[in-house]
Amino acid sequence: MILSRYLRSEVVKSVLSILLVLILIFILQRFIYYLRDAASGQLATGLVSELLMLQIPRIMGLLIPMAMFLGTLVSLGRMYLDQEITVMRACGFGQIGLLMALMKPAMIFSTLALVLSLWLTPWAVEQQYKLLDQQAAQADVALLQPGRFQQSADGKSILYIQEQTKDGQLSNIFLSQQSFVNGKDAHKVKIITAAKGKVIRQKNLDRFLLLQSGERFEGSPGQNDFSVVAFGEYLNRLTDNQVIEKKRSLDAINTQKLLSMNDGVATAEFQWRISMGLSAFILVLIAIPLARVRPRQGKFAKLLPGLMLYVFYLMLLIISKNWLESESISTYIGLWWVHLLMLFIALWLLDFVPVSWRTSKSKLRY
């Protein structure tokens, strides 16, 4: 039907516009956070873009319910203000038709939120952990920045470069390595300086530092047995530290494994993931009647009450999740009571409650 397609297109355009703006805001916030870590030497600059891309599934899963709610509220509010809804009703297209027309985009966006929350977000979070674990194992080169001394994780070597080009060429290199001979009392120090060099990788993933035009000093501190060697090329193997996996948070655990964990914390996380899809659908049901405005009110008249209702919904979910994690409430109650409460509010606003209740509501409304 033409009216149904028109309604859907208007709502979907508003939802996508709001979702895009919200994603950009949150991505910018994460970008500043990662940029700060990169500037302080805690994060490799090459990982910033990868970590940002892996943030998108989580951000989208959290923002889709809000975008659906605000998009429906704004687009329908404009239609009420322009008398388009009034004309539709005069043509026999009432509230039921309006509700049925918006069920399709509501189901699509709710399903998308579920897919993101149940599968893509845990995968993306796990990939972030793996990238950071790998960086920790290769911290000697991964975090290398021009003009800064970089110490290896075991504290046995220090690497410094003055400049680094985009293609990986290094210049004015200083490398200091120490190895203990008899316990910690006697040790040898090897100092290498080179005019230029680069990091190369073999097919077996071994990493080497190829140095050119430099000198090597090797000996024991306090002794006069230092050896000095000038070289044209020098290949120094870079040993990777053991990859130590950091403790994963629950949002990095895949849903199948999460279901096998029989505790309140895992149950709370699973119900939270389900809530992203359910809340997106229920918020559309609430937005349809809440968008009704009078001509002089403006299309943003219900925006503030709508935001307050959305915050109320979100806060109830967070509180219930905390209760479930602490096992203060049963898993059968969990977060479901919040969705049932908001669904009742939606049906109340849609006048889908018994006649006696609608009469009481009318007295309260007017």
N, C-alpha and C positions, 0 to 999 in steps of 0.2 A: 504494500500500500504506500502511496506517495507520502502521506503525512507521517507514517511510521519511519520511512527512510529519511525524511527531513529531520525528524526529531533525533534519530540515532546519529545522523551526521553532525548535527549541531552539538550534541552532547559529547561525542567522541572527539571532535575538534577541540572543545574546551578542555576535556580531560587530558589529551595529549599535550596541549600547550602548557597546562599547569604542571603536568608531570615533567616535561622537559625543563621548565624553569626550576622546579624543586631539585631535580637531579643535578643541574648545573651548579646550584647553590651548595649542595652537599659535596659534590666533587671538588669544587673550589676550596671548600673548607679542608677536605682531606689532602688536597694538593699542597696547601700552605703547611699542613702538619708534616707531610713527607719532605717538603722542601726544607723545612727547619731541621729535620733530622739529617738530611743530606748535607746541609751547610755545616752542621756540627760534626760531621764525620761518622755518624752512627748508621747511616744508610747509604748504599751505593747509588750514585745518580742514575745509573742505568736501570735500576729497579723501580724508579718512581713511576714511570708510565705503566709498567706491568702491574704494580700494586694498585694503581688507580683503576685500571681496566677490571681487575678482579673485585673491586669494591662495587661495581655497577649492579651485579645481581642482588646483593644484600640491600643496597639503597633502593632499588626499584621495588623489591618485595615489601619494604617498609612504607614506601611512599604511594604505591598504587591505591590502597584504601582511601588515603587522604585526597589524592588527585581525583578519584572517582566521586567522592563526596562533594568537593568544592566545584568540580567541573559540572556536575549535574545541577548543583545549587545555582551557579552563576548563569548557565545557559537557559535553564527554565525560568529563572528570575527575569532575564531579559525578555523572554517570550511573554511572560505575564505582563511586563511593563509595556510592551508593544502591542498588547491585546491579541497576540497570535493564539494564545491558549483559549481566549474567549471565542474567537472565530472558529477554532477547531471544535469546541463544545457545541457551538451553534450548528455545526455540520454533523453532529452526532458522535464526535470523537471525544468521549468523556475520560474520566480518570482511569477506568479499566483499560481503555485503549492506550492511554499514556503509559500506564504501568507495563502492559504487555509489549509495547514498542521498545521500552528500555531494558527489558529482561535479557535480550540477546547481548548487548554490550556489557551488561552487568555480569552475565555468566562468563563471557570471554575474559574480561579483566580479572574476575575472581579466580578463574582457572589459571591464568597467567601468574597471579600472585601465589597460588598454591604450588605451581611448578617451581617458581623461583625459591620459595621458602623451604620446600621439602627436598629439592634435589640440587639446584644450581648453586644456591648460597652455601650449603655445606661443602660442596666441591671447591668453590672459589676460595673459601676461607682456608681449606686444607692446602690449596696451592700457594696461598700467601705464606703459610707456615713453612712450607717446603723451600720457598725462595729465601726466606729469612734464615732458615737452618743452613742452607747451602752457602749463603753469604757469610755466616759465622765460621764455616769451615774453611772458606777462602778469604778470610778477612785481610790477609796480608796484601792482596792485590785488588780485591773487590772494592775495598774502601779507600784505595789509594787516591790521594788528591795532591795536585801540584803545590809545592811550598809547605808541605806538612809531613812531619816524621810519623810513619805508620809502624806500630809495633805489632808483631805477630801474637796470636792468642797464647802461645806458650811462653812468650817473653824472651825468646832466644834470638830473635832477629829484628832489625830495624831497617826500614826501607824509606828512602827519600828521593823524590824527583823534583826537578825545578819546573819542567814544563811537560805537557802531554798534549799531543795533537789529536784530532778527531779520529784519525786512522790508527791510533794506538801507539804511535812513535813516542818514545821517552827521551828526554835529554837531561844531562848533568845529574847522573844517578849516583847515589851513595847507598851502599848496602853493608850492614854490620851483622855478623853472625858469630855466635859463641857456642862452644861445645865443651862439656865437662869431661875431664879425663879420669880423675880419681874422686868420685863423689862430687862434692861441691867445693872442694878446697883448691884443686888445680883445674884450670880450664884454658882453652885456647880461643883466640879471637881472630876472626877473619874479616878484614875490611876491604871492600871493593869499590873503586870509583871508576866511572865510565862516562864518556862524552855523550853516548846515546845508546839506545837499546829498545827492546820490545818484548812483550809476553807472547809466547807461542804455545800452541796446544797440539799434542800428538793425537793420533786416532784413538789411542787407549785412554784419552782424557788426561794424561799426565801434562803438567804445565812446567814450562821452562822460561827462565829469564835470559834472553840473549843479549849480552852486553858487548859493546864495540868500543875500541880505542880507549883502553883504561889500564889500571894497575890494581894488583892484588897484594895486600899486606896480611901476613899470617904469622901468628906467634902467641906466646903466653905473656900476659901483662907482668911487668917487673923483671922480665928476662931479656937478654940481648940476642936471642936466637930468632929474631924476626926475619922472614924471607919476603923479598919484594920481587914481584914478577910483573912485567909489562906485557900486555896482550893486544892482539888485533881483534879477536872475538873470544868470548868466554860464555859458556853455557852453564847456567846455574839452575839446578832443579828446585822447583818450589813444591814443598810437601804440603798436602792438604791435611788439615786437622780432621779428626774424626767427627763425622756429622752427628751431633747430639740433638735429638728431637726435643723441642720444647713441649711442655705440657699443653695439650690441646684443650681449648674451651669447648663447651657442648655444642656451640654453633658450627664447629668444624667436623662433628661426627655425622656420618650419613644416617638418613632416617631409618634404614633397615636395622643398623646396629643399635640405634637409639631405642627402637622398640623392644630389643632384647634385654635392655637394661631395666631391671625392676626396682626403680627407686623414684622418689618424688621429684628429684631434680630433673631426671630424664623425661618423666611424664610431663612435667611443666614445660620443658623445651619443646616436646612434640606437640602439645596442645597450643603452644604459642605459634608454632609454624602453621598449624591448621587455622588459627585465628586470623591470619593475614588474608586468607581467601574468604572466610566467613564474614569478616568485618567489612570487606569491600562490597559484598552483596547486600548486607544489612544496611550499610550506610547509604546505598542508592535508594533503598526503600524509604529511608528516613528523609532523604533530600527531596524526593518527589513532592510530598505534601508541604514540607518546610519551605519550599521555594515560592509558595504563593505570596504575592505582594500586591499591594494596592498601587494604582497609577502614580500617586504622589510620593510613594515610599522610596522608589529607586530599586534597581536590580540588586544592589548590595545590602539591602535593608536586613535580610536574614543571614548575612554572612557572619556577623558577630555571634548571634545565638547559635548558629550552626557550628562555628569553631569551638564554642564553649561545650556544646554537646559532644563534639568529636574528642575534645580533651577529656571530658568526663568518661567517655567510653574507653579511651586509652588508659586513663589512670586506673579504672576498675580492672582492666586486663593486667596491668602491671602489679597491682595489689594482690589480685588473685594468684598470679604466677608466684609471687613471693610467699604467699600462704601455702601454695602447693609444694614449693621447694622445701619449706620448713615442716611439711606434713601437718599443717594446722587444719587443713580441710581434706576431705576424701577426694581421691582421684576421680570418682564418679561425678563429683560436683565440679571440681577443677575450675576451668575457665568457662565451662558451658553455661553456667548460670548467668554470666555477663551477657553472652550472646542472646540467651532467651529473654533477658530483661530488655535489651535494646530491640529485639524483634517485636516484643510486646509494644514498646513505644512506637515503633514504626507502624504496626497494625492499628494502634490507637489514633495516630495522626492520619492514617489512611481511611478511618471510619470503618475498619473491618472487624470491629468488636461488637458484642451484642447490643441490641437497641437500647436497653436500659443504661448501659455504660456510655453510649454515645450521647444520650440525653444529659447524663451527669456531666459529661465532658463539655457539652454545649453551654451548660450553665456556668461552668468554670471559665470557658473561653470568652463568653460575652457577659 
